[in-house]
Amino acid sequence: MFTLTAVSMTPAARAWLAQSRPAQVLNVFDRACNLVDAAGEVMSMVTNARGLTPFGLVVAPNRAGSFKAVTVESQVVRAPPVLRVGPLRLDYAGEGVRTWDPRPSWSELRICLDADPGRLDALVRLVADRALPGSLLDLFLVAADRSPLPPGLFGRARAGVDDLATGLLTGQLEQAAIGGQCLAGLGAGLTPAGDDFVVGACLASWAGLYGPAAPDLGAVVGRAVAPLTSTLSAAYVRAASQGECALPWHTLFSALCQPDSSQRQADLAAAVDAVLSVGHTSGADGLAGFLALHFLKSTINWPTA
């Protein structure tokens, strides 16, 4: 048995730890361990704040290797103020454990983008310049060095994006939900590309890119998509529909709101790189969803499969 100590956590993680429902290991990696309980609620433990999710906590470094001794077969026991996962003991009751709010300052971001739409233009240029091929950004970025998406993936993604963006923009709940459901589970991986796109679109609704009523529409989309995809991906979608997101997105939004300067440009570029580095293409797919409306408005020729 070795002990890890929590240093920061979200309100959702605190609520998860306080429950008594049976739980199990969902998946485990060198620097992260995801748990799920009988109600389908997920809680993530990570070793670096950069990986902090809306439903997670960060543990202090431990020479024992953190999660290397944990497997999907490890027993999970919630016994406040301690969590046991196989040979791991997590202590989360210390006075020094910080609470991290996964909701960015949406009002500040909306004000910044309303006052200076050029900030969003700068973000689009950075994403277009820095994103590698292979994500749903390829729906919008047509260039000689970008291979087209497979026809089946392209067709379903195109239909979902059209309905989701149009529904959010016009306030058509049913159309937005249909678009989200079309994207649900689209692609491979722990969080499929279509779900990551929905996450980005929900965050865009909170950022005001679809108008003042859009956050309510985003919540509807999240509820429509979550039951149709994997457990972990559904957790991200539900969080985004409530205006919550992982730390790299917070860093990106903070950079967008900085006063115009060479430092802001550098910070914004670094923040874009950080989001793009999430997962294989998860960050890029999320940015495709966040910037979809801008791309659709500025694309003269919609690409065809």
KAHU-V593036 format. One line per field, one symbol per residue. burial: 1 if it has 24 or more other ideal C-beta (glycine too) atoms within 12 Angstrom, else 0. A space follows every 10 residues. Layout:
burial = ???
This chain:
burial = 0001111111 1111011000 0011111110 1111111001 1111111111 1111111111 0100011001 0001011100 0011110111 1100001001 0111010011 0110000011 0111011101 1001111111 1000000010 0011011111 1111111110 0010111111 1111111011 1111111111 1111111111 0001101111 1111110111 1111111111 1111111111 1110111100 0001001110 1111111110 1111111111 1111110000 00100
